[in-house]
Amino acid sequence: MREKLQDDVKAAMKAGDKARLTTLRMIGAAIKDKDIAARGGAADGHISDADIQDLLVKLIKSREDSAKLYDDGGRPELADKERAEIAVIRAYLPTPMDPAEVEAAVKAVVAELGASGMKDMGRVMAALKERYSGRMDMGKAGGTVKAALAG
């Protein structure tokens, strides 16, 4: 993932795509910050690709929140800029799961773990995050897990 990011930075520089270049550099800086923070724990001083995916999901969430605030504040040009950054960041994440896939994955994990009630929600969510990080919106999956455990 790091190599793809570096290659894309070079391509954006050659193409003169300043908006994309700025977003790619921001992603690189965020990854570098995480690398520095994780130096004590990671053997090679780098966070894993799974951690990078989690970071990208957080960057997208932050920009979605900002875009909403800009829309509410009557600043559509800034909201559009945030949405353009979201599009660039999403290119580095796997394809998101549709609701039917999420439901099927939740049912499979619940059955596999033998989860039978709300007391097992944490275990189910942890397993889903481990397996589907970056593809599944964990906030939305929580409701599906609750429904599966309640029924």
N, C-alpha and C positions, 0 to 999 in steps of 0.2 A: 504494500500500500504506500509506503514511504517513497519507493522508487517511482511509482505512477504519479504521485504528487509532484516530485521533483521534475519529472519529464513534462508534466502539464504546465508547471511554472515556466519552464524554458519555452514551450510552445506558445504560451500566452505572451511572453516577452517578445518573441519573434513576430507574432501576429499583431502586436500593438494593442491587445485587448486589455486595457487598463482596469476595467471593472472586474474581470475574471482574475487578473493577476493579483489585484488587491485582496480578493477573497481567498485565493490560494495561499498567499503569503500569510494571511490571518490564520488559516488552518494550520500551516506549518509552525507559526509562532505558538499556537495553542498546544500543538503536539510537543513542541520543545519544552514548554512550561511544564507539561505533565511528565516528560522525561526527567527533567530536573527534580521535580517533586518526588519521583519514584526511584531516584538513584540508589537509595539505601536498600530497596527491596528487589529490584530487577537485576539479574546477573550481568547483563550487558549495558545497563543504563538506559534501556529503551522500554517503553510500554508496549504491550502486545497489540496485535491488530484488533483483537476484541475490545481492548481498552480504547483504541482509537475510534472504533465504531461507536462505543458509548459516548465518547467525547463529541463526535459528530452529531449524534442524536441530540445531545444537550445544546450544541450550537444552533441546530435547527429550531429547537423549542424556544430558545432565547430570541431568535429572529422572528419567529411566529408571534411571540408576545409583543415584540417591538412593533411589528407591522400592524397588529391590532390597535395598539396605542396610537400609532401615527394615523391610522384610519379614523379612529375616534376623535383625534385632535385636529382633523381637517388637513393633514399633511400627506396627501396621496403620493407625492413624488418620493418622499422618504420611505413610505410603505412599499412602494414598487422596488426601491433599492434593496430593502430587506428581503423581499421575495426573490429578487434576482440572485442574491447571495444564497438563499435556501436552495435554489435550483442547482447552483454550482456544488454546494455541499452534498446534496442528495445523490449526485453522480458517483460518490465514493461509498455509498451504502448499498447493500443488496436490495433487491426489489422487495418492497413491503408486502406482507401477507394480507390477503383479502379476508373479510370477516368469516367466510366459510372455512378458510384454512386455519384461522385462529381458533375457531370453535373445535375443529377436528384435532388440532394439536393439544388443546386444553383437555379434551376428552381422553386422548391417548395418554397424556402425562398423568391425569387423575387415575386412570385404570392401572397404569404401570406402577405407580406409587402406592396404590391401594388406599388412596385418600378417601375419607368417608364423611368429613365434616369440616366446619369452618376452622377447626383447630389445625388442619393440615394446609391451610391457605399459604402460609409462609413457605412450606416445603415445595408446594406446586409452583408458586411464583419463582422461587429460586431455580428450580429445574427448567422452567420456561425461559428465564433470563439466560441461563447457561447455554441452552440449545438454540434459542432464536434471537439472541441479542442483535439489534440493528434491523431485524426484519419484522419484529412484533412490537407494537406500541404497548408497553407494559401497563400504562395507565388505563387504556381501553381493555386490555386483557384481564385486568382485575375484576371487572364486572362479569366477564364471561366465566372466570374461575368461580366467583361467588355463586353464580347461577348453577354451575355444574356441581358444586359442593352442596348446595341447598336442595337440589332436586335429586 
